[in-house]
Amino acid sequence: MIKSINDKNADFFENVFAVVKLIPKGRVSSYGAIAKYLGSAQSSRMVGWAMNASHKMDGIPAHRVVNRQGLLTGKMHFGSPTLMEEKLKLEGIEVVNDQISNFKTLYWDPSIELNID
């Protein structure tokens, strides 16, 4: 349980973690798509905070969450500046200059993939 935030944010973080766990290997999603799916389209930054908090937990593939342009904007939170890219490459995702190659092809939008409008 995350102790440094209030209960409302803790619930939001838990929901973010649940969605991120659904992103398949070899696919990526964005902070904004996750926020929108959760009914908080203006909360992309909160999704980023959740991803940062997730590094203290097991089983949350935070490396699969990038910005809306496919950039590895969260890479500085992975312990080493190359770890996020390394994890993506292990899943067959090509990264060039901190950006996902074929981003549109690999993009996983929970609102579409989980059949929710």
TORMI-916968 format. One record per residue: chain; x, y negated, z negated of N, C-alpha, C in turn. Coordinates in nm, 2 decimals. Layout:
N
+------+--------+--------+--------+--------+--------+--------+--------+--------+--------+
: unit :     nX :     nY :     nZ :    caX :    caY :    caZ :     cX :     cY :     cZ :
+------+--------+--------+--------+--------+--------+--------+--------+--------+--------+
:    A :      X :      Y :      Z :      X :      Y :      Z :      X :      Y :      Z :
...
+------+--------+--------+--------+--------+--------+--------+--------+--------+--------+
! end
This chain:
117
+------+--------+--------+--------+--------+--------+--------+--------+--------+--------+
: unit :     nX :     nY :     nZ :    caX :    caY :    caZ :     cX :     cY :     cZ :
+------+--------+--------+--------+--------+--------+--------+--------+--------+--------+
:    A :   0.08 :   0.12 :   0.00 :   0.00 :   0.00 :   0.00 :   0.09 :  -0.12 :   0.00 :
:    A :   0.05 :  -0.22 :   0.07 :   0.12 :  -0.35 :   0.08 :   0.08 :  -0.43 :  -0.04 :
:    A :   0.17 :  -0.48 :  -0.12 :   0.14 :  -0.55 :  -0.24 :   0.16 :  -0.70 :  -0.23 :
:    A :   0.22 :  -0.75 :  -0.12 :   0.25 :  -0.89 :  -0.12 :   0.14 :  -0.97 :  -0.05 :
:    A :   0.03 :  -0.91 :  -0.01 :  -0.07 :  -0.98 :   0.06 :  -0.21 :  -0.95 :  -0.01 :
:    A :  -0.31 :  -1.03 :   0.02 :  -0.44 :  -1.01 :  -0.04 :  -0.51 :  -0.90 :   0.02 :
:    A :  -0.62 :  -0.85 :  -0.05 :  -0.69 :  -0.73 :   0.00 :  -0.74 :  -0.74 :   0.14 :
:    A :  -0.79 :  -0.86 :   0.18 :  -0.85 :  -0.88 :   0.31 :  -0.74 :  -0.85 :   0.42 :
:    A :  -0.62 :  -0.91 :   0.39 :  -0.51 :  -0.88 :   0.49 :  -0.46 :  -0.74 :   0.48 :
:    A :  -0.47 :  -0.68 :   0.36 :  -0.43 :  -0.54 :   0.35 :  -0.52 :  -0.45 :   0.44 :
:    A :  -0.65 :  -0.48 :   0.44 :  -0.74 :  -0.41 :   0.52 :  -0.71 :  -0.43 :   0.67 :
:    A :  -0.68 :  -0.55 :   0.71 :  -0.65 :  -0.58 :   0.84 :  -0.52 :  -0.50 :   0.88 :
:    A :  -0.42 :  -0.50 :   0.80 :  -0.30 :  -0.43 :   0.83 :  -0.32 :  -0.28 :   0.84 :
:    A :  -0.40 :  -0.23 :   0.76 :  -0.44 :  -0.08 :   0.77 :  -0.51 :  -0.05 :   0.90 :
:    A :  -0.59 :  -0.14 :   0.94 :  -0.66 :  -0.13 :   1.07 :  -0.56 :  -0.14 :   1.19 :
:    A :  -0.47 :  -0.23 :   1.18 :  -0.36 :  -0.24 :   1.28 :  -0.28 :  -0.11 :   1.28 :
:    A :  -0.24 :  -0.06 :   1.17 :  -0.16 :   0.06 :   1.17 :  -0.24 :   0.18 :   1.23 :
:    A :  -0.37 :   0.19 :   1.21 :  -0.45 :   0.29 :   1.26 :  -0.45 :   0.28 :   1.41 :
:    A :  -0.47 :   0.16 :   1.47 :  -0.47 :   0.15 :   1.61 :  -0.33 :   0.18 :   1.67 :
:    A :  -0.22 :   0.13 :   1.61 :  -0.09 :   0.15 :   1.66 :  -0.05 :   0.30 :   1.67 :
:    A :  -0.10 :   0.37 :   1.57 :  -0.08 :   0.52 :   1.57 :  -0.14 :   0.59 :   1.69 :
:    A :  -0.24 :   0.53 :   1.75 :  -0.31 :   0.58 :   1.87 :  -0.24 :   0.56 :   2.00 :
:    A :  -0.14 :   0.47 :   2.00 :  -0.07 :   0.44 :   2.12 :   0.01 :   0.56 :   2.16 :
:    A :  -0.01 :   0.62 :   2.28 :   0.06 :   0.74 :   2.32 :   0.21 :   0.71 :   2.34 :
:    A :   0.29 :   0.82 :   2.32 :   0.43 :   0.81 :   2.36 :   0.44 :   0.77 :   2.51 :
:    A :   0.54 :   0.68 :   2.53 :   0.56 :   0.64 :   2.67 :   0.47 :   0.53 :   2.72 :
:    A :   0.39 :   0.47 :   2.63 :   0.30 :   0.36 :   2.66 :   0.33 :   0.25 :   2.56 :
:    A :   0.29 :   0.13 :   2.59 :   0.30 :   0.01 :   2.50 :   0.17 :  -0.07 :   2.50 :
:    A :   0.15 :  -0.14 :   2.39 :   0.04 :  -0.23 :   2.38 :   0.10 :  -0.37 :   2.33 :
:    A :   0.01 :  -0.46 :   2.32 :   0.05 :  -0.60 :   2.28 :  -0.02 :  -0.64 :   2.15 :
:    A :   0.04 :  -0.73 :   2.08 :  -0.01 :  -0.79 :   1.96 :  -0.15 :  -0.84 :   1.98 :
:    A :  -0.17 :  -0.91 :   2.09 :  -0.30 :  -0.97 :   2.12 :  -0.41 :  -0.87 :   2.15 :
:    A :  -0.37 :  -0.77 :   2.22 :  -0.47 :  -0.66 :   2.26 :  -0.52 :  -0.59 :   2.13 :
:    A :  -0.43 :  -0.57 :   2.04 :  -0.47 :  -0.50 :   1.91 :  -0.56 :  -0.60 :   1.83 :
:    A :  -0.52 :  -0.72 :   1.82 :  -0.60 :  -0.82 :   1.75 :  -0.74 :  -0.83 :   1.81 :
:    A :  -0.75 :  -0.84 :   1.94 :  -0.88 :  -0.85 :   2.01 :  -0.96 :  -0.73 :   1.98 :
:    A :  -0.90 :  -0.61 :   1.99 :  -0.97 :  -0.48 :   1.96 :  -1.03 :  -0.48 :   1.82 :
:    A :  -0.96 :  -0.54 :   1.73 :  -1.00 :  -0.54 :   1.59 :  -1.10 :  -0.66 :   1.56 :
:    A :  -1.14 :  -0.73 :   1.66 :  -1.24 :  -0.84 :   1.64 :  -1.18 :  -0.97 :   1.59 :
:    A :  -1.05 :  -0.98 :   1.60 :  -0.98 :  -1.10 :   1.56 :  -0.88 :  -1.15 :   1.66 :
:    A :  -0.94 :  -1.19 :   1.78 :  -0.85 :  -1.22 :   1.89 :  -0.75 :  -1.33 :   1.86 :
:    A :  -0.77 :  -1.41 :   1.77 :  -0.67 :  -1.52 :   1.73 :  -0.57 :  -1.47 :   1.63 :
:    A :  -0.56 :  -1.35 :   1.61 :  -0.47 :  -1.30 :   1.50 :  -0.35 :  -1.22 :   1.55 :
:    A :  -0.30 :  -1.25 :   1.67 :  -0.19 :  -1.18 :   1.72 :  -0.07 :  -1.19 :   1.62 :
:    A :  -0.05 :  -1.30 :   1.56 :   0.06 :  -1.32 :   1.47 :   0.05 :  -1.23 :   1.35 :
:    A :  -0.08 :  -1.21 :   1.30 :  -0.10 :  -1.12 :   1.19 :  -0.07 :  -0.97 :   1.23 :
:    A :  -0.09 :  -0.94 :   1.35 :  -0.05 :  -0.80 :   1.40 :   0.10 :  -0.79 :   1.40 :
:    A :   0.17 :  -0.90 :   1.44 :   0.32 :  -0.90 :   1.43 :   0.36 :  -0.88 :   1.28 :
:    A :   0.30 :  -0.95 :   1.19 :   0.33 :  -0.94 :   1.05 :   0.31 :  -0.79 :   1.00 :
:    A :   0.20 :  -0.73 :   1.05 :   0.17 :  -0.59 :   1.01 :   0.28 :  -0.50 :   1.07 :
:    A :   0.33 :  -0.53 :   1.19 :   0.43 :  -0.45 :   1.25 :   0.56 :  -0.46 :   1.17 :
:    A :   0.59 :  -0.58 :   1.13 :   0.71 :  -0.60 :   1.04 :   0.70 :  -0.53 :   0.91 :
:    A :   0.58 :  -0.53 :   0.85 :   0.56 :  -0.46 :   0.73 :   0.56 :  -0.31 :   0.74 :
:    A :   0.53 :  -0.26 :   0.87 :   0.53 :  -0.12 :   0.89 :   0.66 :  -0.05 :   0.89 :
:    A :   0.77 :  -0.12 :   0.89 :   0.90 :  -0.06 :   0.89 :   0.94 :   0.00 :   0.76 :
:    A :   0.86 :  -0.03 :   0.65 :   0.88 :   0.03 :   0.52 :   0.79 :   0.16 :   0.51 :
:    A :   0.73 :   0.20 :   0.62 :   0.64 :   0.31 :   0.62 :   0.68 :   0.41 :   0.72 :
:    A :   0.63 :   0.54 :   0.71 :   0.66 :   0.64 :   0.81 :   0.54 :   0.66 :   0.90 :
:    A :   0.57 :   0.69 :   1.03 :   0.47 :   0.73 :   1.12 :   0.40 :   0.62 :   1.20 :
:    A :   0.45 :   0.50 :   1.19 :   0.38 :   0.39 :   1.26 :   0.48 :   0.35 :   1.37 :
:    A :   0.44 :   0.38 :   1.50 :   0.54 :   0.35 :   1.61 :   0.53 :   0.20 :   1.65 :
:    A :   0.58 :   0.12 :   1.56 :   0.59 :  -0.03 :   1.59 :   0.66 :  -0.07 :   1.71 :
:    A :   0.75 :   0.02 :   1.75 :   0.83 :  -0.01 :   1.87 :   0.75 :  -0.01 :   2.00 :
:    A :   0.63 :   0.04 :   1.99 :   0.54 :   0.04 :   2.11 :   0.45 :  -0.08 :   2.12 :
:    A :   0.47 :  -0.18 :   2.03 :   0.40 :  -0.31 :   2.04 :   0.49 :  -0.42 :   2.08 :
:    A :   0.45 :  -0.48 :   2.18 :   0.54 :  -0.59 :   2.24 :   0.45 :  -0.71 :   2.27 :
:    A :   0.50 :  -0.82 :   2.32 :   0.42 :  -0.94 :   2.34 :   0.34 :  -0.92 :   2.48 :
:    A :   0.26 :  -1.01 :   2.51 :   0.17 :  -1.00 :   2.62 :   0.24 :  -0.99 :   2.76 :
:    A :   0.37 :  -1.03 :   2.76 :   0.44 :  -1.02 :   2.88 :   0.54 :  -0.90 :   2.89 :
:    A :   0.53 :  -0.82 :   2.78 :   0.61 :  -0.70 :   2.78 :   0.75 :  -0.72 :   2.72 :
:    A :   0.77 :  -0.84 :   2.65 :   0.90 :  -0.87 :   2.59 :   0.91 :  -0.81 :   2.45 :
:    A :   1.03 :  -0.77 :   2.42 :   1.06 :  -0.71 :   2.29 :   1.08 :  -0.82 :   2.18 :
:    A :   0.98 :  -0.90 :   2.16 :   0.99 :  -1.01 :   2.07 :   1.01 :  -0.97 :   1.92 :
:    A :   0.97 :  -0.85 :   1.89 :   0.99 :  -0.81 :   1.75 :   1.12 :  -0.73 :   1.72 :
:    A :   1.21 :  -0.73 :   1.82 :   1.33 :  -0.64 :   1.80 :   1.41 :  -0.68 :   1.69 :
:    A :   1.41 :  -0.80 :   1.64 :   1.50 :  -0.84 :   1.53 :   1.46 :  -0.78 :   1.40 :
:    A :   1.34 :  -0.72 :   1.39 :   1.29 :  -0.66 :   1.27 :   1.32 :  -0.51 :   1.26 :
:    A :   1.40 :  -0.46 :   1.35 :   1.42 :  -0.31 :   1.35 :   1.55 :  -0.27 :   1.29 :
:    A :   1.62 :  -0.34 :   1.21 :   1.74 :  -0.30 :   1.15 :   1.86 :  -0.32 :   1.23 :
:    A :   1.85 :  -0.30 :   1.36 :   1.96 :  -0.34 :   1.45 :   1.89 :  -0.40 :   1.58 :
:    A :   1.96 :  -0.49 :   1.65 :   1.90 :  -0.56 :   1.76 :   1.87 :  -0.47 :   1.88 :
:    A :   1.92 :  -0.34 :   1.88 :   1.89 :  -0.25 :   1.99 :   1.80 :  -0.14 :   1.96 :
:    A :   1.76 :  -0.12 :   1.83 :   1.69 :   0.00 :   1.79 :   1.55 :   0.00 :   1.85 :
:    A :   1.48 :  -0.11 :   1.87 :   1.35 :  -0.10 :   1.93 :   1.36 :  -0.05 :   2.08 :
:    A :   1.46 :  -0.11 :   2.15 :   1.48 :  -0.06 :   2.29 :   1.52 :   0.08 :   2.29 :
:    A :   1.61 :   0.13 :   2.20 :   1.65 :   0.27 :   2.20 :   1.53 :   0.36 :   2.18 :
:    A :   1.44 :   0.32 :   2.09 :   1.32 :   0.41 :   2.06 :   1.23 :   0.41 :   2.19 :
:    A :   1.22 :   0.30 :   2.26 :   1.14 :   0.30 :   2.38 :   1.20 :   0.39 :   2.49 :
:    A :   1.33 :   0.38 :   2.50 :   1.40 :   0.46 :   2.60 :   1.39 :   0.60 :   2.57 :
:    A :   1.39 :   0.64 :   2.45 :   1.37 :   0.78 :   2.41 :   1.24 :   0.84 :   2.46 :
:    A :   1.14 :   0.75 :   2.48 :   1.01 :   0.78 :   2.52 :   1.00 :   0.77 :   2.68 :
:    A :   1.11 :   0.74 :   2.74 :   1.11 :   0.73 :   2.89 :   1.07 :   0.59 :   2.94 :
:    A :   1.07 :   0.49 :   2.85 :   1.03 :   0.35 :   2.89 :   1.16 :   0.28 :   2.92 :
:    A :   1.16 :   0.22 :   3.04 :   1.28 :   0.14 :   3.09 :   1.26 :   0.00 :   3.04 :
:    A :   1.37 :  -0.05 :   2.98 :   1.37 :  -0.19 :   2.93 :   1.49 :  -0.26 :   3.00 :
:    A :   1.46 :  -0.38 :   3.06 :   1.57 :  -0.46 :   3.13 :   1.56 :  -0.60 :   3.07 :
:    A :   1.67 :  -0.64 :   3.01 :   1.67 :  -0.78 :   2.96 :   1.56 :  -0.80 :   2.85 :
:    A :   1.54 :  -0.71 :   2.77 :   1.44 :  -0.71 :   2.66 :   1.30 :  -0.72 :   2.71 :
:    A :   1.28 :  -0.67 :   2.83 :   1.14 :  -0.67 :   2.89 :   1.11 :  -0.53 :   2.94 :
:    A :   0.99 :  -0.48 :   2.92 :   0.94 :  -0.35 :   2.96 :   0.93 :  -0.35 :   3.12 :
:    A :   1.00 :  -0.26 :   3.18 :   0.98 :  -0.25 :   3.33 :   0.85 :  -0.18 :   3.35 :
:    A :   0.78 :  -0.21 :   3.46 :   0.65 :  -0.15 :   3.49 :   0.55 :  -0.17 :   3.37 :
:    A :   0.56 :  -0.29 :   3.31 :   0.47 :  -0.32 :   3.20 :   0.33 :  -0.29 :   3.23 :
:    A :   0.28 :  -0.34 :   3.34 :   0.14 :  -0.33 :   3.37 :   0.10 :  -0.18 :   3.39 :
:    A :   0.18 :  -0.10 :   3.43 :   0.15 :   0.05 :   3.45 :   0.15 :   0.12 :   3.31 :
:    A :   0.24 :   0.07 :   3.22 :   0.26 :   0.14 :   3.09 :   0.17 :   0.08 :   2.98 :
:    A :   0.10 :  -0.03 :   3.02 :   0.02 :  -0.11 :   2.92 :  -0.10 :  -0.03 :   2.87 :
:    A :  -0.12 :  -0.02 :   2.74 :  -0.23 :   0.05 :   2.68 :  -0.31 :  -0.05 :   2.60 :
:    A :  -0.43 :  -0.08 :   2.66 :  -0.52 :  -0.17 :   2.59 :  -0.63 :  -0.09 :   2.51 :
:    A :  -0.63 :  -0.11 :   2.38 :  -0.72 :  -0.03 :   2.30 :  -0.87 :  -0.05 :   2.34 :
:    A :  -0.90 :  -0.17 :   2.38 :  -1.04 :  -0.20 :   2.42 :  -1.08 :  -0.12 :   2.54 :
:    A :  -0.99 :  -0.09 :   2.63 :  -1.02 :  -0.01 :   2.75 :  -1.00 :   0.14 :   2.72 :
:    A :  -0.89 :   0.17 :   2.66 :  -0.85 :   0.31 :   2.64 :  -0.94 :   0.38 :   2.54 :
:    A :  -0.99 :   0.30 :   2.44 :  -1.08 :   0.36 :   2.34 :  -1.23 :   0.33 :   2.37 :
:    A :  -1.25 :   0.29 :   2.50 :  -1.39 :   0.27 :   2.55 :  -1.47 :   0.17 :   2.47 :
:    A :  -1.42 :   0.07 :   2.43 :  -1.49 :  -0.04 :   2.35 :  -1.48 :  -0.17 :   2.42 :
:    A :  -1.59 :  -0.24 :   2.44 :  -1.59 :  -0.37 :   2.51 :  -1.54 :  -0.48 :   2.41 :
+------+--------+--------+--------+--------+--------+--------+--------+--------+--------+
! end
